[in-house]
């Protein structure tokens, strides 16, 4: 056997292990692909609605739209796919209804670590099959980067009139002080598996 045979095998094996996280199967991959597609749709609808509202009624009007439209779009996508949950969460939420559960919090903290070690925020995602009291579910999260347009309502200097309006609608708001490139939060999905 040539002398390089062993290290090469070891290399190939570790590459395989690295590219296949914990017991990945084709069905995991299929779940992930399909979930990504739905998230893309969700993100597109949110962005379109936000843009239209900003253009039509400025940031103060857009707050009202986000308040009503964001939860409605979440529900519509979840219903369309027949999934338990399609939503957004964050370590610092505006709407307490979006607060992370223990699993989501762990993934959000993991995203912060991965970002700190150099992974681009756009690439941060995590999918996992989780056992629950009601059976197996597929859980998936994808990080949401903070863009420039987000700073109007989530940044470090929010106009006083707008800040007042936000406080009225969201007395427990913690979703300010973000800077471009920060992880604003994440999309989150729960799919029942039968
Ligand atoms: C016009 C003001 C406005 C702008 C601009 C805005 N948001 Fe928000 N954002 C809100 C409001 C209001 C909510 C609460 C929605 C709700 O009640 O579910 C919210 C909630 C969120 C949430 C859900 C978690 C939470 O904090 O409750 C995320 C994630 C989020 N925004 C990300 C973004 C990103 C990313 C951008 C830029 C692309 C952005 N937002 C731009 C007003 C805004």
Boltz pocket constraint, residues with backbone or C-beta under 6 A from the ligand:
constraints:
  - pocket:
      binder: B
      contacts: [[A, 50], [A, 58], [A, 59], [A, 60], [A, 62], [A, 63], [A, 64], [A, 66], [A, 67], [A, 68], [A, 70], [A, 71], [A, 88], [A, 89], [A, 90], [A, 92], [A, 93], [A, 94], [A, 95], [A, 96], [A, 98], [A, 144], [A, 145], [A, 146], [A, 147], [A, 149], [A, 150], [A, 151], [A, 152], [A, 153], [A, 154], [A, 175], [A, 184], [A, 185], [A, 186]]
      max_distance: 6.0
